[in-house]
Amino acid sequence: MNSDIKVLQTKQRLSEELDNAIELCLLEKLPIRKALARVVPVICRIIGAHEMMIRTIDENLKQISMKSKGFKKDWTHLVPRELPELEFKPRTFPLDEELLVVASLDVVDRVIGICAFAFKGDLSQEDKSIKADLVDTAAELLDNYLEGIASNARKQSITMYSTEALRDRIFENGADKAVKHLCEELNLEEFILVYGDTDTATGEDLRYRYYSRGEMIHNSIDSPTEEYLAVLSDKDKVLNTEDRSFSKLLSGEGIQEKALQNGLNQSLIGKLIVKPQDGGLNPESRDIIRIFAECLCQRLFDYNRERRYLAKCFCARDVQRLLSEPDFYDKYLSPREEDIVILYTDISSFTAICEKVLHNASEIGELINRWSRMILEILYRHDGVFDKMVGDCVIGLFGPPFFESTMEQRTENAIAASAEIVRETIALGKEMGLEERIIEAEVLENLNTSNGIHCGPTSVGFFGPNEDYTGFSSAMNHSARLQGHASAGEVLVTSALLENLPGGPLGIAPQEGLTVDFTGPWDIAVKNVSHPLEYYRCIFNHQYTEES
């Protein structure tokens, strides 16, 4: 009985003094080597050990070994060099009137170290059991401290790796590397990344990537599955914290979701869906996933900001391609001289419409917003690029950003785009109820545009303090002059532009359901240019329009 009380008192003393020593180490923020050098002698003094050795993991997740000066070399083989996968109870080794007790340091079935303590004297079997029990108690007290260090080190390591991987210029490449590492570290069997941008000019843009044991299997960009696309299509539902549509695509237990939120307005910009191999996540793994989600959110914020910036000029397909190449700016967007086709389109009699038809500034703003967005979509459908909007005039470029099409293709695309602009502008006027008001005001017969198309060598790229994508050339000026000469509903093209077509002014059929004839030529004087600009008028679908 006295022996039992003495052991309990020793354990109580060990717990109190070791807790105090560890607390001081934490307050002083000592590195693990210095902390162990202070803590372990306390253990030895209380449990009566005269030599010791510890193998564990440091702040950099590197294995370290520490031993007292008297710890004999031929004892070290009893302390495994490699940390075992499974924990074990204290083992005793009688050694020439000495006893070596070896125990694992572990938390939740994970071994984080091994400790060994040597005791002098010819000990009885009972004394050996008591020493083993005291070493077990000391190991348990050390476990939490060492696990805290190892856990913080793992979190830091995964965070640093994820942050570095996500710096990849191509977001998807960086995400693949970061997710693979995370799945390996946390033993995740399946992983779904849903990500996107709800602030794009053309609405929500949502994508997904599915991983199995860290390997990307399919994604919405180039290898989608119908099942996943069906879920992705309901964006409002997916971007809801209560929705579990993606989780239901996985089977098994322990499936967890983590929302990805925009830090500015807390709107949902994506989700992580994870399925661990063992059916559950411990608190440390949950915390690591939380940190990983924060890293992803920051990278997505930067990525979406870049996407939105590029989406001001380029269609979604071109934006995706640009962002899939690490050096896209220097390769495609830095200023260069190229032969391009230029389209100017302007709302006809816009000033008169503002004065006589539209009742207030809000109506003017609504018209410009709806019309310009419509023009942007038309340009993108015909492989055009948005240069800028000047007042009620939109400028489109054909050729950038990759310059892989021929001048014939660029010419046909620009002419087809202008035909759609004229048709859709008339339709927009009817939809907004402006047609009758325009006629009553004796302005025009309907809402319409005047259009001019020209071509020539142009310096194109990002220019100026605001880094706007635009072009500079005499061809740009000639296009503007030609558009200014066009009447409502007219599309004027230069002779130089028609030289890009095999039949010249004989006519084309640039797309199904559209044929174009050209009437002319006529001349127009251009300011500060010695020769007049020769042009033709486009007649769409063989409906002839008399020259005004």
C-alpha positions as CSV (number, residue, x, y, z in Angstrom):
1,M,0.0,0.0,0.0
2,N,2.8,2.4,1.0
3,S,4.5,1.6,-2.3
4,D,1.4,2.5,-4.3
5,I,0.9,5.7,-2.5
6,K,4.6,6.6,-3.1
7,V,4.2,5.9,-6.9
8,L,1.0,8.1,-7.0
9,Q,2.8,10.9,-5.2
10,T,5.7,10.6,-7.6
11,K,3.4,10.8,-10.6
12,Q,1.6,13.8,-9.1
13,R,4.9,15.6,-8.6
14,L,6.0,14.6,-12.1
15,S,2.8,16.0,-13.6
16,E,3.0,19.3,-11.7
17,E,6.7,20.0,-12.3
18,L,6.7,18.8,-15.9
19,D,3.6,21.0,-16.7
20,N,5.4,24.0,-15.1
21,A,8.6,23.3,-17.1
22,I,6.7,22.9,-20.4
23,E,4.7,26.1,-19.7
24,L,7.8,28.1,-19.2
25,C,9.3,26.7,-22.4
26,L,6.1,27.8,-24.3
27,L,6.1,31.2,-22.7
28,E,9.8,31.7,-23.7
29,K,9.1,30.2,-27.1
30,L,12.1,27.9,-26.9
31,P,12.9,25.7,-29.8
32,I,12.3,22.0,-29.2
33,R,16.0,21.2,-28.6
34,K,16.4,23.8,-25.9
35,A,13.0,22.9,-24.4
36,L,13.8,19.2,-24.2
37,A,17.2,20.1,-22.7
38,R,15.3,21.8,-19.9
39,V,12.4,19.4,-19.5
40,V,14.0,16.0,-19.6
41,P,16.4,16.6,-16.6
42,V,13.2,17.3,-14.6
43,I,11.9,13.9,-15.6
44,C,15.1,12.1,-14.8
45,R,15.4,13.8,-11.4
46,I,11.8,12.8,-10.4
47,I,11.7,9.3,-11.7
48,G,15.3,8.5,-10.6
49,A,16.8,7.9,-14.1
50,H,20.5,8.7,-14.6
51,E,20.7,8.6,-18.4
52,M,18.2,9.3,-21.2
53,M,17.7,9.4,-25.0
54,I,14.8,10.9,-27.1
55,R,14.1,10.6,-30.8
56,T,11.3,12.9,-32.1
57,I,10.2,15.4,-34.7
58,D,11.3,19.0,-34.6
59,E,9.7,22.2,-35.9
60,N,10.8,21.5,-39.5
61,L,9.3,17.9,-39.4
62,K,12.9,16.6,-39.3
63,Q,13.8,13.7,-37.0
64,I,16.1,14.7,-34.2
65,S,17.9,12.6,-31.5
66,M,19.1,13.8,-28.1
67,K,20.9,11.9,-25.4
68,S,22.7,12.5,-22.1
69,K,26.5,12.2,-22.1
70,G,26.5,9.0,-20.2
71,F,24.0,7.2,-22.5
72,K,26.1,4.3,-23.7
73,K,26.7,3.7,-27.4
74,D,25.7,0.1,-27.2
75,W,22.3,1.0,-25.8
76,T,21.3,3.1,-28.9
77,H,20.3,0.0,-30.9
78,L,17.5,-0.6,-28.4
79,V,16.0,2.8,-29.3
80,P,14.7,2.3,-32.9
81,R,16.3,4.7,-35.4
82,E,13.1,4.9,-37.4
83,L,10.0,5.8,-35.6
84,P,7.6,2.8,-35.7
85,E,4.2,3.1,-37.2
86,L,2.4,1.7,-34.1
87,E,2.7,2.8,-30.5
88,F,3.9,0.3,-27.9
89,K,3.9,0.1,-24.1
90,P,7.2,0.6,-22.2
91,R,9.7,-2.2,-22.8
92,T,12.4,-3.1,-20.2
93,F,15.9,-4.2,-20.9
94,P,18.1,-5.4,-18.0
95,L,21.7,-4.3,-18.7
96,D,24.5,-5.2,-16.2
97,E,23.0,-3.9,-13.0
98,E,21.1,-1.3,-15.0
99,L,17.7,-1.1,-16.4
100,L,16.8,0.6,-19.7
101,V,13.1,1.4,-20.3
102,V,12.0,2.3,-23.8
103,A,8.5,3.8,-24.6
104,S,6.8,5.3,-27.6
105,L,5.6,8.9,-27.7
106,D,2.3,8.9,-29.4
107,V,-1.1,10.7,-29.8
108,V,-4.2,9.1,-31.4
109,D,-2.3,6.0,-32.6
110,R,0.4,8.1,-34.3
111,V,4.0,7.8,-33.1
112,I,5.8,11.1,-32.8
113,G,8.9,9.9,-30.9
114,I,10.6,7.4,-28.7
115,C,12.1,7.9,-25.3
116,A,14.5,5.8,-23.2
117,F,15.5,6.1,-19.6
118,A,18.3,4.2,-17.8
119,F,18.1,3.3,-14.1
120,K,21.0,2.1,-11.8
121,G,20.9,-0.7,-9.3
122,D,19.9,-4.3,-9.0
123,L,16.1,-3.8,-9.2
124,S,13.4,-6.2,-8.2
125,Q,10.7,-7.2,-10.6
126,E,8.3,-4.9,-8.7
127,D,10.8,-2.0,-9.0
128,K,11.2,-2.6,-12.7
129,S,7.4,-2.5,-13.1
130,I,7.3,0.8,-11.2
131,K,10.0,2.3,-13.3
132,A,8.2,1.2,-16.5
133,D,5.0,2.8,-15.1
134,L,6.7,6.1,-14.3
135,V,8.3,6.2,-17.8
136,D,4.9,5.6,-19.3
137,T,3.5,8.5,-17.3
138,A,6.4,10.7,-18.4
139,A,5.8,9.7,-22.0
140,E,2.1,10.6,-21.8
141,L,3.0,14.0,-20.3
142,L,5.5,14.7,-23.1
143,D,3.1,13.4,-25.8
144,N,0.8,16.5,-25.9
145,Y,3.7,18.9,-25.9
146,L,5.6,17.2,-28.7
147,E,2.4,16.6,-30.7
148,G,1.6,20.3,-30.5
149,I,5.0,21.0,-32.0
150,A,4.6,18.3,-34.6
151,S,1.1,19.4,-35.4
152,N,2.1,23.1,-35.9
153,A,5.0,21.9,-38.0
154,R,2.7,19.8,-40.2
155,K,0.2,22.7,-40.6
156,Q,3.1,25.1,-41.4
157,S,4.6,22.6,-43.9
158,I,1.3,22.0,-45.7
159,T,0.5,25.7,-45.7
160,M,3.9,26.6,-47.1
161,Y,3.7,23.9,-49.8
162,S,0.2,24.9,-50.7
163,T,1.1,28.6,-50.9
164,E,4.1,27.9,-53.1
165,A,2.2,25.5,-55.3
166,L,-0.7,28.0,-55.8
167,R,1.7,30.6,-57.0
168,D,1.8,28.8,-60.3
169,R,0.8,31.2,-63.0
170,I,-1.8,28.7,-64.1
171,F,-4.3,28.3,-61.3
172,E,-5.3,24.7,-62.2
173,N,-1.7,23.5,-62.3
174,G,-1.1,24.9,-58.8
175,A,-4.3,23.6,-57.4
176,D,-3.5,20.1,-58.7
177,K,-0.1,20.1,-57.0
178,A,-1.5,21.5,-53.7
179,V,-4.4,19.1,-53.6
180,K,-2.2,16.1,-54.3
181,H,0.1,17.0,-51.4
182,L,-2.9,17.6,-49.1
183,C,-4.5,14.2,-50.0
184,E,-1.2,12.4,-49.3
185,E,-0.7,14.1,-46.0
186,L,-4.2,13.6,-44.7
187,N,-5.0,10.3,-46.4
188,L,-7.9,11.7,-48.4
189,E,-9.5,9.2,-50.7
190,E,-11.6,11.6,-52.8
191,F,-11.5,15.4,-53.3
192,I,-13.7,17.8,-55.2
193,L,-12.7,21.4,-55.8
194,V,-15.6,23.7,-56.9
195,Y,-14.4,27.2,-57.8
196,G,-15.4,30.2,-59.8
197,D,-16.2,33.8,-60.0
198,T,-19.7,35.3,-59.4
199,D,-18.6,38.8,-60.4
200,T,-17.7,38.3,-64.1
201,A,-19.2,40.7,-66.6
202,T,-21.2,37.8,-68.3
203,G,-22.5,36.3,-65.0
204,E,-21.4,33.5,-62.8
205,D,-18.5,31.3,-63.9
206,L,-18.2,28.1,-62.0
207,R,-15.9,25.1,-62.6
208,Y,-14.9,21.9,-60.8
209,R,-12.0,19.4,-60.5
210,Y,-12.3,15.9,-59.2
211,Y,-9.4,14.0,-57.6
212,S,-9.0,10.4,-56.5
213,R,-6.1,9.8,-54.0
214,G,-4.6,13.1,-55.1
215,E,-4.7,12.5,-58.8
216,M,-6.9,14.7,-61.0
217,I,-9.3,12.4,-62.8
218,H,-11.8,14.8,-64.6
219,N,-12.7,18.5,-64.7
220,S,-15.2,20.8,-66.2
221,I,-12.6,22.5,-68.6
222,D,-11.4,19.7,-70.8
223,S,-12.6,16.3,-69.4
224,P,-16.1,16.8,-67.9
225,T,-18.6,14.1,-66.9
226,E,-22.3,14.6,-67.6
227,E,-23.2,13.8,-64.0
228,Y,-20.9,16.5,-62.6
229,L,-21.8,19.1,-65.2
230,A,-25.5,18.5,-64.4
231,V,-24.8,19.4,-60.7
232,L,-22.6,22.3,-61.7
233,S,-25.2,23.8,-64.0
234,D,-27.4,24.9,-61.1
235,K,-25.1,27.6,-59.9
236,D,-27.4,29.2,-57.4
237,K,-28.0,25.9,-55.8
238,V,-24.3,24.9,-55.7
239,L,-23.3,28.2,-54.3
240,N,-25.3,27.7,-51.2
241,T,-23.7,26.6,-47.9
242,E,-26.7,24.2,-47.2
243,D,-26.4,22.4,-50.6
244,R,-24.8,19.0,-50.6
245,S,-25.2,18.1,-54.3
246,F,-21.5,17.4,-54.9
247,S,-21.2,15.5,-51.6
248,K,-24.0,13.1,-52.8
249,L,-21.8,12.2,-55.8
250,L,-19.4,10.5,-53.4
251,S,-20.3,7.4,-51.4
252,G,-19.1,6.4,-48.0
253,E,-18.7,7.9,-44.5
254,G,-16.9,11.0,-43.2
255,I,-17.6,13.2,-46.3
256,Q,-16.9,16.9,-45.3
257,E,-17.6,20.2,-47.1
258,K,-15.7,23.5,-46.6
259,A,-17.0,26.7,-48.1
260,L,-14.6,29.0,-50.0
261,Q,-15.7,32.6,-49.3
262,N,-14.7,35.9,-50.8
263,G,-13.0,37.8,-48.0
264,L,-14.5,41.1,-49.0
265,N,-18.2,40.3,-49.0
266,Q,-18.3,36.7,-47.7
267,S,-20.0,35.6,-50.9
268,L,-19.4,31.9,-51.8
269,I,-16.8,31.5,-54.5
270,G,-16.4,27.7,-54.2
271,K,-16.3,24.6,-52.1
272,L,-14.0,21.8,-51.0
273,I,-15.6,18.3,-50.7
274,V,-13.3,15.7,-49.1
275,K,-13.7,12.1,-48.3
276,P,-11.0,10.6,-46.0
277,Q,-9.8,7.0,-46.4
278,D,-10.6,6.0,-42.9
279,G,-14.0,7.5,-42.7
280,G,-13.3,10.5,-40.5
281,L,-11.2,13.6,-39.9
282,N,-9.4,14.3,-36.6
283,P,-9.3,17.9,-35.3
284,E,-5.9,18.5,-36.7
285,S,-6.9,17.4,-40.2
286,R,-10.0,19.6,-40.0
287,D,-7.8,22.6,-39.0
288,I,-5.4,21.9,-41.9
289,I,-8.3,21.8,-44.4
290,R,-9.5,25.1,-43.0
291,I,-6.0,26.6,-43.5
292,F,-5.8,25.1,-47.0
293,A,-9.2,26.6,-47.8
294,E,-7.9,30.0,-46.7
295,C,-4.9,29.6,-49.0
296,L,-7.2,28.7,-51.9
297,C,-9.5,31.6,-51.2
298,Q,-6.7,34.1,-51.4
299,R,-5.4,32.6,-54.6
300,L,-8.9,32.5,-56.1
301,F,-9.4,36.1,-55.2
302,D,-6.2,37.1,-57.2
303,Y,-7.1,34.6,-60.0
304,N,-10.7,35.9,-60.4
305,R,-9.5,39.5,-60.4
306,E,-7.1,38.6,-63.3
307,R,-9.9,36.8,-65.1
308,R,-12.3,39.7,-64.7
309,Y,-9.6,42.1,-66.0
310,L,-9.0,40.0,-69.1
311,A,-12.8,39.4,-69.5
312,K,-13.2,43.1,-70.2
313,C,-11.5,42.6,-73.5
314,F,-11.6,38.9,-74.4
315,C,-14.2,36.1,-74.6
316,A,-14.2,33.4,-71.9
317,R,-12.6,30.9,-74.2
318,D,-9.6,33.2,-74.9
319,V,-9.3,34.1,-71.2
320,Q,-9.1,30.5,-70.2
321,R,-6.4,29.9,-72.9
322,L,-4.4,32.9,-71.8
323,L,-4.5,31.9,-68.1
324,S,-3.5,28.3,-69.1
325,E,-0.1,29.6,-70.3
326,P,2.5,30.8,-67.8
327,D,4.0,33.6,-69.9
328,F,0.8,34.7,-71.7
329,Y,1.4,38.5,-71.2
330,D,4.7,38.6,-72.9
331,K,3.7,36.0,-75.5
332,Y,0.3,37.5,-76.5
333,L,-0.5,40.8,-74.8
334,S,2.6,42.9,-74.8
335,P,2.5,45.6,-77.6
336,R,3.3,44.3,-81.1
337,E,2.5,45.3,-84.7
338,E,0.1,43.0,-86.5
339,D,-2.3,43.2,-89.5
340,I,-5.8,43.3,-88.0
341,V,-9.4,44.1,-88.9
342,I,-11.1,47.0,-87.1
343,L,-14.8,47.5,-86.6
344,Y,-16.4,50.8,-85.4
345,T,-20.1,50.7,-84.5
346,D,-22.1,53.6,-83.2
347,I,-25.8,54.2,-82.3
348,S,-27.3,56.3,-85.0
349,S,-28.7,59.7,-84.0
350,F,-27.9,59.0,-80.4
351,T,-27.9,62.6,-79.4
352,A,-31.4,63.1,-80.9
353,I,-32.6,60.0,-79.2
354,C,-31.4,61.2,-75.9
355,E,-33.0,64.6,-76.4
356,K,-36.3,63.6,-77.9
357,V,-37.0,60.0,-77.0
358,L,-35.4,59.1,-73.7
359,H,-37.0,60.8,-70.7
360,N,-34.2,60.8,-68.2
361,A,-30.6,59.9,-67.6
362,S,-31.6,56.5,-66.2
363,E,-33.1,55.5,-69.5
364,I,-30.0,56.6,-71.3
365,G,-27.9,54.6,-69.0
366,E,-30.1,51.5,-69.4
367,L,-29.9,51.8,-73.2
368,I,-26.1,52.1,-73.2
369,N,-25.7,49.3,-70.7
370,R,-27.9,46.8,-72.6
371,W,-26.6,47.8,-76.0
372,S,-22.9,47.7,-75.1
373,R,-23.2,44.3,-73.4
374,M,-25.1,42.9,-76.4
375,I,-22.3,44.3,-78.7
376,L,-19.7,42.7,-76.5
377,E,-21.4,39.3,-76.8
378,I,-21.6,39.6,-80.5
379,L,-17.9,40.5,-80.8
380,Y,-17.0,37.5,-78.7
381,R,-19.2,35.1,-80.8
382,H,-17.3,36.2,-83.9
383,D,-13.8,35.9,-82.4
384,G,-13.5,39.7,-81.9
385,V,-11.8,41.6,-79.1
386,F,-13.3,44.6,-77.3
387,D,-11.0,47.6,-77.6
388,K,-13.0,50.4,-76.0
389,M,-16.2,52.3,-75.8
390,V,-16.1,56.0,-76.6
391,G,-19.4,57.6,-75.8
392,D,-21.9,55.4,-77.7
393,C,-19.3,54.0,-80.1
394,V,-17.8,50.5,-79.6
395,I,-14.5,49.5,-81.2
396,G,-13.9,45.8,-82.0
397,L,-10.6,44.3,-83.2
398,F,-10.3,41.0,-85.1
399,G,-7.1,39.1,-84.9
400,P,-6.0,39.5,-81.3
401,P,-5.0,38.1,-79.0
402,F,-3.4,35.0,-80.7
403,F,-3.2,36.2,-84.3
404,E,-3.7,32.7,-85.6
405,S,-6.6,33.3,-88.0
406,T,-6.1,34.5,-91.6
407,M,-7.0,38.0,-92.8
408,E,-9.8,36.4,-94.8
409,Q,-11.2,34.9,-91.6
410,R,-10.9,38.1,-89.7
411,T,-12.6,40.1,-92.5
412,E,-15.5,37.6,-92.7
413,N,-15.9,37.6,-88.9
414,A,-16.0,41.4,-88.7
415,I,-18.6,41.6,-91.5
416,A,-20.7,38.9,-90.0
417,A,-20.5,40.6,-86.6
418,S,-21.7,43.9,-88.1
419,A,-24.7,42.2,-89.7
420,E,-25.7,40.8,-86.3
421,I,-25.1,44.1,-84.6
422,V,-27.5,45.9,-87.0
423,R,-30.2,43.1,-86.7
424,E,-29.9,42.8,-82.9
425,T,-29.9,46.6,-82.3
426,I,-33.2,46.9,-84.1
427,A,-34.5,44.0,-82.0
428,L,-33.3,45.6,-78.8
429,G,-35.1,48.9,-79.7
430,K,-38.4,46.9,-80.1
431,E,-37.8,45.0,-76.9
432,M,-37.2,48.2,-74.9
433,G,-40.3,49.8,-76.5
434,L,-38.3,52.5,-78.2
435,E,-39.3,51.9,-81.8
436,E,-42.7,53.7,-81.7
437,R,-41.2,56.5,-79.6
438,I,-38.4,57.0,-82.1
439,I,-40.8,57.1,-85.0
440,E,-43.1,59.6,-83.2
441,A,-40.1,61.8,-82.4
442,E,-39.3,61.7,-86.2
443,V,-35.7,60.7,-85.4
444,L,-35.4,57.4,-87.3
445,E,-37.5,54.4,-88.2
446,N,-36.0,52.3,-85.4
447,L,-33.0,52.0,-83.1
448,N,-30.0,51.3,-85.3
449,T,-26.3,51.6,-85.8
450,S,-23.8,53.0,-88.3
451,N,-20.7,50.8,-88.9
452,G,-17.3,51.1,-90.5
453,I,-14.8,48.3,-91.1
454,H,-11.1,48.7,-92.3
455,C,-7.9,46.8,-91.9
456,G,-4.1,47.5,-91.7
457,P,-1.0,47.1,-89.6
458,T,-1.7,48.2,-86.1
459,S,0.3,48.4,-82.8
460,V,-1.9,46.3,-80.4
461,G,-1.4,45.4,-76.8
462,F,-1.7,46.8,-73.3
463,F,-0.9,50.5,-73.3
464,G,-1.0,53.5,-70.9
465,P,-1.1,53.9,-67.1
466,N,-4.3,51.8,-66.8
467,E,-2.9,49.0,-69.0
468,D,-5.8,49.0,-71.4
469,Y,-5.8,46.6,-74.4
470,T,-6.1,48.8,-77.5
471,G,-4.6,49.5,-80.9
472,F,-2.9,52.5,-82.6
473,S,-2.6,53.1,-86.3
474,S,-3.8,55.1,-89.2
475,A,-6.1,52.2,-90.0
476,M,-7.9,52.9,-86.7
477,N,-8.5,56.5,-87.7
478,H,-9.7,55.5,-91.2
479,S,-12.2,53.0,-89.6
480,A,-13.6,55.8,-87.4
481,R,-13.9,58.2,-90.4
482,L,-15.7,55.5,-92.4
483,Q,-18.1,54.8,-89.6
484,G,-18.9,58.5,-89.2
485,H,-19.9,58.6,-92.9
486,A,-22.3,55.6,-92.6
487,S,-26.0,56.1,-92.3
488,A,-28.3,54.2,-89.9
489,G,-28.2,50.5,-90.6
490,E,-25.3,50.8,-93.0
491,V,-22.1,48.8,-92.9
492,L,-19.3,50.4,-94.9
493,V,-16.1,48.6,-95.7
494,T,-12.9,49.8,-97.5
495,S,-11.5,48.4,-100.7
496,A,-8.4,47.5,-98.8
497,L,-10.5,45.2,-96.6
498,L,-12.1,43.5,-99.5
499,E,-8.7,42.6,-100.9
500,N,-8.5,40.1,-98.1
501,L,-11.3,38.1,-99.7
502,P,-10.6,35.7,-102.7
503,G,-13.5,37.2,-104.7
504,G,-12.8,40.8,-103.6
505,P,-16.1,42.8,-103.9
506,L,-18.0,39.9,-105.6
507,G,-19.7,38.9,-102.3
508,I,-19.3,36.3,-99.6
509,A,-21.3,33.9,-97.4
510,P,-19.4,34.2,-94.1
511,Q,-21.8,31.9,-92.2
512,E,-24.9,29.8,-92.6
513,G,-27.9,31.9,-93.4
514,L,-26.0,35.0,-94.2
515,T,-24.8,36.2,-97.6
516,V,-23.2,39.6,-98.3
517,D,-23.0,41.6,-101.5
518,F,-21.0,44.8,-101.9
519,T,-22.0,47.9,-103.8
520,G,-19.7,50.6,-104.8
521,P,-17.0,51.8,-104.9
522,W,-17.3,55.4,-103.6
523,D,-14.8,57.8,-102.2
524,I,-14.6,59.7,-99.0
525,A,-12.0,62.4,-98.1
526,V,-10.0,61.7,-95.0
527,K,-8.5,64.6,-93.0
528,N,-4.7,64.9,-93.4
529,V,-4.6,62.1,-96.0
530,S,-3.7,63.0,-99.6
531,H,-5.8,60.2,-101.2
532,P,-9.5,59.7,-100.6
533,L,-10.7,56.5,-98.9
534,E,-12.4,54.1,-101.3
535,Y,-15.3,52.1,-99.8
536,Y,-18.2,49.7,-100.5
537,R,-21.6,49.2,-98.8
538,C,-22.5,45.8,-97.5
539,I,-25.9,44.4,-98.6
540,F,-26.9,41.5,-96.4
541,N,-29.1,38.6,-97.6
542,H,-29.3,40.3,-101.1
543,Q,-31.6,43.1,-99.9
544,Y,-30.4,46.0,-101.9
545,T,-30.3,49.5,-100.3
546,E,-30.2,52.6,-102.4
547,E,-27.3,55.0,-101.8
548,S,-28.6,58.0,-99.8
